[in-house]
Amino acid sequence: MPSTSEDLHHGPEYGPIEIRFRETARERGGCFCVLLDPDRNTPDELSRAAEICQEGGADFIFVGSSLVLSSTFGRAVAAAKKGSELPVVIFPGHSSQVSGDADAILFLSLISGRNPEYLIGQHVVAAPLIHDLGLEVIPTGYMLVDSGHITSVQFMSMTAPMPRNKPDIAVAHGLAAKFLGMRFLYLEGGSGGEHDVPVEIVREVTQAVDLPLIVGGGIRTPEAARAKVEAGAACIVMGNSLEDMWTPEVVRELAEGVHLKE
């Protein structure tokens, strides 16, 4: 359902998860999202991690992988749902990463690259199944930013990231995403990136493009997360850097870095 009467008459019809993203970012100053990787964790581990995320104050759980090594993606999503009451959102790396157990899916178009498979090809394959399952879809312009070395998503998508010292390139891509009708932007440093997305890029994109901005990849500290939110990011995503230290206390410290308002 739409979030306001203005949306009803003049804007897109937002689903409940998209509304929750927008409201959480507004009310808490930023959303803290934890990415769970089914290729790196068993279903039992994912369920426990989801429980810890809820205990620690995370706002959303993302499930997805760039490598697609596991044939049990649906089980992974179900495990994340079992472990907590947080919304579970699919962060797909491939058209096979679809599950009716999720609450929504980020419909990612890799607009920073020029590989047609990740601009539209995988989307055409996945769309009928997503439609049949009735999954909430959040159209998202996905942009890779150079993080200092080749990341999994860069290698698997066969695309070049945007240079980290050229914010104007990111702004141009963000504007194009908006004009194409996408409703979120995602700046990605890549799983395990050596460097996170520069604050300058975050600031310039959010100043130029009035879409909620998700930022992930290479963020390892509450201070780094907070700097992105203060620069305008609506949501911060962390994943691999948490896996060796899953505790509610660690998650809470990171969540507090993201939540500018409490």
N, C-alpha and C positions, 0 to 999 in steps of 0.2 A: 504494500500500500504506500502511497506517497507520503512524504514527511510533512508537507504543508499544502494549504489550498493553492498557493502559487505553483507548487510543483504539479498539482493535479491539472491545472489549466495551461501551464506554460512550459513545464519541464518534464523530464523523464519520470517514469514510475519506479521509484526505488523499492527494492525488496527489503525485508526486515533486517537482514545482515548488513546490507549497505547502509541502511539508516543507523544501525548500531555503530558501525565504523564512524560515521560522521558525528553522531551524538557523543560517542566516547571521546573522540579527538577534541571536540568543542568543550565538553564538560571537565575532562581530566588534563587537558593541555596536550595530549598525545596518546596514541594507542601503543601498547607493548604486545607484539606478536612473537610467538616462539615457533620456529620451524622444526618439525619432526621429520626425519629422513627414514623411510622404510627400508632403504638399502643398507643402513648403518645400525638399525635396531630391530630386535624381534618384536612381535606384537605385545608380548608381556612387558618388555622394556618401554615401548611406546605408551602403553596404558599407565604405567607408573610415572613416566615423564609427564604425561598430561595431568595426572593427579598433583604432581609437584608444581606444575605451572599454575594450576588453580590456587593451590595453597599459597604460592608466592605472589599472587596478585597480577598475573598476566591477564590480558584482555581477550586474546584470540589465539587459537592454535592453527598453524598452517601445516599441511601434510603434502610432501612432494619431494621429487628427486630429479636431478639432471641426468643421471646415468640409466635409470630404469632397469636395474639389474634384478629386481624382485618381481615375481609373478603373483604376489599376494598383496597388491596395492589395496584392494577392497578390505582385506583383513586388517591392514594397517590403519585405515580410516576408522573402521569399527572399533579397533582397540583404543584409538585416541578418544572416540566418543564415550567409550565405556569408562575411561579413566577420569573424566571430568565433566562438568556441565558447561564448559566454555564452548563457544561456537567453533566448529571445525571447518576450515576453509581449505579447499584444494588449491595448491600452488603447483600447477602441472608443468612437467618437463616434456610431456609426450601425450599424444591423444589417448593412450591406454590408461592414463591416470584419471579415471572418472569413477565415482562411486556414489550410489544413492544414499549412503549413510552420512555423507557430508551435508553441511548446512548451506554451503555455497561454493562456487568455484570462481577463481580469478581467471577470466578469459583473456589470457595474455597474448598480445601480438608483439613480437620482438622487433619493434620499429627502428631500433638502432642498427639492425643488420639488414642485409639485402637478400637473405636466403628465403625464397618464397615458401618453403616448407613451414617456417616459423612466423611468417607474416600472415599466411592464410591456409596453407596446405593441411597442417595438422588440425586446424580449426574445423575445416569442412568434414573431416573424418569424425571428429568428436561431437559435432553439433547435434546430429540426430539422436545420439544416445543421451546427451545432456537434456535435450528437449523431452525425450520419453521419460526420463527419470524425474523431471520437474525440478531440477536443480536451479537455485537462484544463480544468475550469471552477473558478474561484475566486470564490464569491459575495461581492460587495463592496458595502457601503453607501456611496454616493458623496454627498458633501456639499460644496456650494459656500459659500465664505466671502467676504464683501465684500472686495474688494481695492482699492477706491478709484475704479474706473471700470468700465464695462461690458466684460466679457471676451468672447471668441469663444464659449466654452461657455455663458455666460449668455445671450447673444443667440440662439444657435442652439437652445438648449433652451427658450427663452421661460419661464425661471424666475427668481425672485428669490433672491439669495444670502442666507445667514444674516448678521445683523449681527455685526461683528467685536468688539463690546463686550458680547456676550451669551453667555458660555460655557455658561450653563445651557440655552440652546436647542440648542446642539450636543450637549451631554450627553444631552438627551432624545431627540434623533434617533439618537444612537449606541446608546442602550439599546433603542430600538424596532428598530433593525437587528439587534441581538443576539437579541431575542425573536422576530424573524421568521426566524431561522436563518442569517443572513449570518455569514461567518467572518472577513472583514477590513473595516476602515473606511478611507475615503479622504477626507481634508480637502484641498480644492482651492481655492487662491487664484485660479486661472485663468491660462491661458497669457499671459505678458507682463504679469501683474498689477502694479499700482503698488506694492502692499504684499503681503507674504507673510502666511501664517496666523499670528495672534498666538500666542506661546508659551503664554500663559495658557489659550487654548482647547485647545491640544495637551495641556497638563498636566491640565486638568480632565477631558477626555474619557478619557485613558488611566487616570486614577485611578478613574473611575466605570465604565468598560467594559473587561472583560478580553478584548479582541480586538486583534490586531496592527493598528497604525495606520500608514497611508501618508500622507505629507504632501507636497504639491507646489504649484507656482505661485508666482512672485515671489521664489524663493530664489536669491540670486546670489553668495553668498560662503560659504567654509568655516565661518566663524563663525556665520552664520545657520543653516546646516545643522546644525551641532553643537548649537546651542541647542535645536533641535527634538528631536534625539535625546536630549539630556540631560533634556528635559521628558517623554520617554516614547515618542516616535515610533519605530516599528520600521524604517521605510523612508523615504528621502528621494528625491524625483524632481526632476530638473532637465532642462531641454531647450533652450528657445529662447535662454536666456542664454549657452549654450555655442557656438552656431552660428558666431559670428564669431571664435572663438578656439580651434577644435578643435586641441588638441595633447595628447599623453599626459601632459605635465607639468601642464597645467591640470586634466585629469581626475583625476590622481593627488592634486593638492592638495585638490580637493573630496572625493575618496574618503576621504582621511585625516581630513578634518573630520567625516565621518559615522561612520567606524570608530573607536569609542571604545576598542576592544580590538584589539590587533595581536599 
